[in-house]
Every structure is written in structure tokens, then in C-alpha cells.
Amino acid sequence: MSAFLNAKQPWRLRSAYVNEKNRIMLKKNSNEKAITRKLIFIRHGKAEEQGPEINDFERSLTSKGKQHSRIMARILKSKEKDPGTIITSPAFRALETALIFCREYDISPDSIKISSELYSGLEPGEFIPFLRKQDDNEHTLTFFGHNPLITEMAAFFASDEPEVLPKTGIFCVSFEAARWSEIEPESGKTEFFLIPKSLL
């Protein structure tokens, strides 16, 4: 296990961020059938360094970052035919990465959802409420963001904690649930963890 995850271990203690009300909230309606739902977490590609002329928000992907993003998008498409709803941080490097993946899937950029929370940060106690706001008609959600948050979210929902997501790393977990509101921490089954270093 990485030093990063060891340092962030408190989110693994459910009592620190999920109370009994959240865990029991919204019991499954007897008429609703559980379906496979997936969360895909993608860290942005390699970006230019921050400097006097470029603030963190405006950092763009490097040529290598764009190239790796295109390759990883093709690899993801070979595993997942539909990435569902695309939700990204508004920071340039995350949005650029999301756009590259959308082009590979022939998804209109207009359908991308921008979430400032994926840049400004969410606390572990906010992950479940954030997920519950998503459309139940969408069975897959794909998030583009930054470390440490994107790794923290993946680890929060996965039953087996992943290592730190590298740049353009992709982590997918699945659940059997009728609604997003039924998903609990540490309940996701890992479908795949794609690491550029081992694939490129």
C-alpha cells in the first residue's frame, strides 16, 4: 500500500464520515430491481508546470499528456462501450482530458458536466451526498479529476483499496443497486485498474 494512502487512511473508518442515518437512508423499493452501476475514476493527463505566467487552474496538457490520454481512451473503449455521464473538474488539464475521451467515444462536448467540487475538493463525508445527486437513469458515471481527491473517491467506494491513480490512470468499480442512493462506502467491486506505465 502506498505512503499516500497510508497517510489518508482516516476515510477507511466509516464512523468518521458516515452516520447511521446515511447508511440506512432510502431503503430499496420492492418494485425496483437492482442493476449494475459503475463508477469510473480518471486522473487527468500530464500537464505543464505551474509558473508565474500560468496558474494551477489554467495548466494545459503537454503533448505527451495528450498522446497518453488518447491511447488510454482507446484502451478504455475496448473495455467499456459506454462511459455514461462524463463529469469533470473545470480545471483546463482535467477538461482537456475529458474532451479527448469524448472524442474517442464520439460524445458531444456539450454533454460534459462540469463540477467545481472536483477541483475545489470534497471531504470524505460529502462523497455519498455528491453521488446521490446524480441521475438514476444513468448507469455509469465517469469522473475526471485530480489527486488526491480522485484517488480518495476511488478508495472510498472500492471494497479493495486501490493504489494512487497515476496521470491518465483509470479505476472502475461496479455495484448492484437500483439507485445511486443505495451505494455504500467500500462496497464496489473492482472491474479494472488501468495504469499507463504498464500499458504504453
URFENFEN-V794484 format. One record per residue. N is the residue number from 0. RES is the residue in one small letter. PHI is phi in whole degrees, -180 to 180 (none if undefined). PSI is psi in whole degrees, -180 to 180 (999 if undefined). NEAR is the number of other ideal C-beta (glycine too) atoms within 10 Angstrom. Layout:
((N:RES:PHI:PSI:NEAR) (N:RES:PHI:PSI:NEAR))
This chain:
((0:m:none:141:10) (1:s:-74:158:12) (2:a:-63:-34:8) (3:f:-59:-48:13) (4:l:-72:-34:18) (5:n:-62:-39:8) (6:a:-68:-29:9) (7:k:-100:14:16) (8:q:-54:-25:11) (9:p:-53:-27:9) (10:w:-69:-15:21) (11:r:-76:-16:15) (12:l:-89:100:11) (13:r:-58:-35:15) (14:s:-62:-20:7) (15:a:-78:-20:11) (16:y:-140:-7:18) (17:v:-129:115:19) (18:n:-90:175:12) (19:e:-62:-34:8) (20:k:-62:-44:7) (21:n:-66:-36:17) (22:r:-73:-27:11) (23:i:-99:-16:9) (24:m:-48:139:13) (25:l:51:81:12) (26:k:-67:152:8) (27:k:-65:128:13) (28:n:-68:137:9) (29:s:-61:-22:6) (30:n:-87:-7:6) (31:e:-97:133:12) (32:k:-102:136:9) (33:a:-66:140:12) (34:i:-129:165:12) (35:t:-78:124:12) (36:r:-120:145:24) (37:k:-130:144:19) (38:l:-118:128:24) (39:i:-118:125:25) (40:f:-111:125:26) (41:i:-128:126:30) (42:r:-86:145:25) (43:h:-59:162:28) (44:g:-77:174:25) (45:k:-60:131:19) (46:a:-121:162:23) (47:e:-66:157:15) (48:e:-74:150:7) (49:q:-73:143:12) (50:g:-155:-175:8) (51:p:-57:-34:5) (52:e:-94:-12:6) (53:i:-133:119:14) (54:n:-85:172:11) (55:d:-59:-43:12) (56:f:-62:-34:13) (57:e:-92:3:13) (58:r:-63:128:20) (59:s:-102:164:15) (60:l:-68:144:25) (61:t:-80:173:15) (62:s:-59:-41:9) (63:k:-65:-39:13) (64:g:-62:-41:22) (65:k:-68:-42:16) (66:q:-63:-47:16) (67:h:-65:-36:23) (68:s:-64:-41:28) (69:r:-64:-42:17) (70:i:-66:-45:16) (71:m:-68:-31:25) (72:a:-64:-41:21) (73:r:-66:-39:12) (74:i:-66:-43:18) (75:l:-62:-42:22) (76:k:-62:-31:15) (77:s:-70:-19:7) (78:k:-105:-34:12) (79:e:-127:114:18) (80:k:-73:-26:9) (81:d:-136:115:13) (82:p:-81:0:22) (83:g:69:-139:19) (84:t:-81:129:18) (85:i:-95:122:23) (86:i:-127:123:20) (87:t:-132:154:25) (88:s:-62:148:26) (89:p:-78:-10:14) (90:a:-59:141:24) (91:f:-52:-47:19) (92:r:-66:-33:26) (93:a:-75:-44:28) (94:l:-64:-41:20) (95:e:-61:-42:20) (96:t:-63:-44:31) (97:a:-61:-41:28) (98:l:-64:-39:18) (99:i:-64:-43:22) (100:f:-65:-39:26) (101:c:-63:-40:20) (102:r:-62:-40:13) (103:e:-64:-36:18) (104:y:-91:0:16) (105:d:58:44:7) (106:i:-102:134:18) (107:s:-65:134:7) (108:p:-58:-27:11) (109:d:-65:-19:6) (110:s:-87:-8:9) (111:i:-69:135:17) (112:k:-100:132:14) (113:i:-98:128:15) (114:s:-125:109:18) (115:s:-62:-24:10) (116:e:-64:-26:16) (117:l:-78:-7:23) (118:y:-110:-47:18) (119:s:-72:-23:11) (120:g:109:144:14) (121:l:-123:143:17) (122:e:-84:154:10) (123:p:-51:-35:21) (124:g:-68:-12:13) (125:e:-99:-7:12) (126:f:-63:-45:20) (127:i:-66:-49:20) (128:p:-58:-38:11) (129:f:-62:-43:16) (130:l:-68:-37:17) (131:r:-68:-18:16) (132:k:-79:-11:10) (133:q:-80:156:18) (134:d:-70:123:11) (135:d:-67:-19:15) (136:n:-73:-18:7) (137:e:-93:125:14) (138:h:-92:-13:16) (139:t:-134:137:18) (140:l:-124:132:20) (141:t:-118:121:25) (142:f:-108:135:25) (143:f:-115:124:29) (144:g:-160:-154:28) (145:h:-128:156:20) (146:n:-82:150:15) (147:p:-84:-11:16) (148:l:-60:-45:22) (149:i:-65:-35:23) (150:t:-72:-39:25) (151:e:-62:-42:22) (152:m:-66:-43:23) (153:a:-60:-45:28) (154:a:-68:-33:26) (155:f:-62:-42:22) (156:f:-93:-20:20) (157:a:-83:142:21) (158:s:-74:-27:12) (159:d:-118:115:11) (160:e:-63:126:17) (161:p:-80:163:19) (162:e:-73:176:16) (163:v:-62:133:19) (164:l:-71:123:26) (165:p:-78:174:17) (166:k:-59:132:22) (167:t:62:17:31) (168:g:-71:149:23) (169:i:-131:127:25) (170:f:-127:129:27) (171:c:-125:132:24) (172:v:-125:150:25) (173:s:-124:158:17) (174:f:-142:157:19) (175:e:-109:107:13) (176:a:-157:146:19) (177:a:-77:-31:16) (178:r:-137:157:16) (179:w:-63:-29:21) (180:s:-67:-15:19) (181:e:-87:-10:19) (182:i:-78:134:19) (183:e:-115:163:17) (184:p:-60:149:21) (185:e:59:28:15) (186:s:-113:-4:14) (187:g:-83:140:22) (188:k:-90:127:14) (189:t:-70:122:15) (190:e:-90:-43:15) (191:f:-167:157:14) (192:f:-134:105:18) (193:l:-99:119:19) (194:i:-114:121:16) (195:p:-53:-40:19) (196:k:-59:-33:10) (197:s:-92:-5:8) (198:l:-117:-25:12) (199:l:-93:999:11))
